[in-house]
Amino acid sequence: MTQCVLLTGGAGYIGSHTYAALVDAGYDVVILDNFSNAARDVPNRLEVLAGRGIHVIEADVLDRAALDTVFADHRIDAVIHFAALKSVGESVRKPLVYMQNNVGGLVTLMQAMEAAGVYRLVFSSSATVYGEAEQLPTPETAPLSYGNPYGHSKLICEQIIAETVASDPRWAVGVLRYFNPVGAHTSGLIGEDPAGVPDNLMPYVAKVAVGELPVLSVFGDDYPTPDGTGVRDYIHVSDLAEGHVLSLKALERDGTGHVVNLGTGRGYSVLELIAAYARASNRHIPYKIAPRRAGDAASSYADPSRARALLGFEAKYDLHDMCRTSWVWMQNAKKASD
Ligand SMILES: NC(=O)c1ccc[n+]([C@@H]2O[C@H](COP(=O)([O-])OP(=O)(O)OC[C@H]3O[C@@H](n4cnc5c(N)ncnc54)[C@H](O)[C@@H]3O)[C@@H](O)[C@H]2O)c1
């Protein structure tokens, strides 16, 4: 039975929500993060949320000696590997940094796990491995490709995992392909607050709603979608976090791994998301139509049936919940920074 889980990148957006879900499910958790993209106060917030002390190690997943120490000092049963760089635009400018961090990080981690005799791993992959998916909704069997170094790094990681699992039956790895995680914990204590101008739509909308940014650009209104704007499968981050708990349980139960989509199976357009956020926040969200961005697909949404069948995964939160929890978190984050 898994009792103690190591979360690499556990101070980040999805990692911190997964910490909360694991504590709720009764696990002990150790977080390892280098804080390259996490706020320093996240551990304190998680302590308040969990109502108990938290174990955080500041280290890099590329630091093999630090990983060996973690495995020597704690009885780790399984690892959830979130630690990665995730900005598509930055990956185009710095491909080597992305390969080193994302691919090198996974290899170093799996080597340390092997040396410590820990073979259960949940890996953060992404729907980006489908490239511009031809099949909608997209099943796990759809062809894989990539359109940028970030996506390439995730695809290489998936291939490394498949080859490692094939080489040694002791490995049981859950590869989770996330669609578009949004929203925040219902406590309002943790959420996503990217520094500067956000890459993703929901944090951008949130910053416009709270008055930190003046106007939102909608990239393209001439896609072959009902209102012409891009359609994405948004999933509440707490549903996604629950998917990790279910993945861990499936690894324990089945002794073998899985590759599953984590999405709702329902797509929403940019304009639908803006309207939902305006309702949830009771704010006007000014936007302007801008040219399409290179590499953006018209539509992307998951076929979630394998996650339901293999993990018993079912998303509970709807678009209104995603916007409402994001809004509560944004107001709290703004108050804290004022
Ligand atoms: N957020 C999304 O839209 C999305 C979608 C698909 C997949 N993913 C994947 O999910 C994972 C988590 O994403 P997130 O949105 O929580 O990102 P995030 O940036 O909020 O969290 C990543 C965490 O990893 C840490 N980190 C990065 N490199 C590290 C290293 N070398 N050593 C130790 N810590 C390191 C960062 O400080 C951060 O706390 C990533 O692997 C990402 O690629 C995210």
The ligand as a MOL file (V3000), in Angstrom:
LIG
                    3D

  0  0  0     0  0            999 V3000
M  V30 BEGIN CTAB
M  V30 COUNTS 44 48 0 0 0
M  V30 BEGIN ATOM
M  V30 1 N -0.7780 23.9330 -16.2820 0
M  V30 2 C -1.0360 23.3690 -17.4400 0
M  V30 3 O -1.7810 23.9130 -18.2520 0
M  V30 4 C -0.4490 22.0050 -17.7880 0
M  V30 5 C -1.0100 21.2800 -18.8390 0
M  V30 6 C -0.4570 20.0520 -19.1610 0
M  V30 7 C 0.6310 19.5460 -18.4450 0
M  V30 8 N 1.1640 20.2890 -17.4400 0 CHG=1
M  V30 9 C 2.3180 19.7440 -16.6990 0
M  V30 10 O 1.9720 19.6010 -15.3440 0
M  V30 11 C 3.1090 19.8070 -14.5140 0
M  V30 12 C 2.7930 20.8490 -13.4700 0
M  V30 13 O 2.3850 22.0500 -14.1120 0
M  V30 14 P 1.9400 23.3450 -13.3170 0
M  V30 15 O 0.9300 24.0350 -14.1480 0
M  V30 16 O 1.6170 22.9980 -11.9180 0 CHG=-1
M  V30 17 O 3.3040 24.1630 -13.4090 0
M  V30 18 P 4.0500 25.0130 -12.2780 0
M  V30 19 O 5.1510 25.7520 -12.9630 0
M  V30 20 O 3.0770 25.7800 -11.4580 0
M  V30 21 O 4.6580 23.8460 -11.3640 0
M  V30 22 C 5.8750 23.2010 -11.6600 0
M  V30 23 C 6.6970 23.2100 -10.3740 0
M  V30 24 O 7.9270 22.5280 -10.6450 0
M  V30 25 C 8.9990 23.2840 -10.0900 0
M  V30 26 N 10.1740 22.9340 -10.9020 0
M  V30 27 C 10.4280 23.1900 -12.2070 0
M  V30 28 N 11.6130 22.6780 -12.5750 0
M  V30 29 C 12.1210 22.0650 -11.4670 0
M  V30 30 C 13.3200 21.3580 -11.2060 0
M  V30 31 N 14.2580 21.1790 -12.1460 0
M  V30 32 N 13.5270 20.8530 -9.9720 0
M  V30 33 C 12.5980 21.0320 -8.9890 0
M  V30 34 N 11.4510 21.7150 -9.1730 0
M  V30 35 C 11.2110 22.2180 -10.4010 0
M  V30 36 C 8.5670 24.7400 -10.1810 0
M  V30 37 O 9.2070 25.5660 -9.2240 0
M  V30 38 C 7.0670 24.6270 -9.9230 0
M  V30 39 O 6.7620 24.7340 -8.5460 0
M  V30 40 C 4.2610 20.1800 -15.4640 0
M  V30 41 O 5.0030 19.0140 -15.7230 0
M  V30 42 C 3.5340 20.6610 -16.7090 0
M  V30 43 O 4.3140 20.4780 -17.8550 0
M  V30 44 C 0.6440 21.5020 -17.0860 0
M  V30 END ATOM
M  V30 BEGIN BOND
M  V30 1 1 1 2
M  V30 2 2 2 3
M  V30 3 1 2 4
M  V30 4 1 4 5
M  V30 5 2 4 44
M  V30 6 2 5 6
M  V30 7 1 6 7
M  V30 8 2 7 8
M  V30 9 1 8 9
M  V30 10 1 8 44
M  V30 11 1 9 10
M  V30 12 1 9 42
M  V30 13 1 10 11
M  V30 14 1 11 12
M  V30 15 1 11 40
M  V30 16 1 12 13
M  V30 17 1 13 14
M  V30 18 2 14 15
M  V30 19 1 14 16
M  V30 20 1 14 17
M  V30 21 1 17 18
M  V30 22 2 18 19
M  V30 23 1 18 20
M  V30 24 1 18 21
M  V30 25 1 21 22
M  V30 26 1 22 23
M  V30 27 1 23 24
M  V30 28 1 23 38
M  V30 29 1 24 25
M  V30 30 1 25 26
M  V30 31 1 25 36
M  V30 32 1 26 27
M  V30 33 1 26 35
M  V30 34 2 27 28
M  V30 35 1 28 29
M  V30 36 1 29 30
M  V30 37 2 29 35
M  V30 38 1 30 31
M  V30 39 2 30 32
M  V30 40 1 32 33
M  V30 41 2 33 34
M  V30 42 1 34 35
M  V30 43 1 36 37
M  V30 44 1 36 38
M  V30 45 1 38 39
M  V30 46 1 40 41
M  V30 47 1 40 42
M  V30 48 1 42 43
M  V30 END BOND
M  V30 END CTAB
M  END
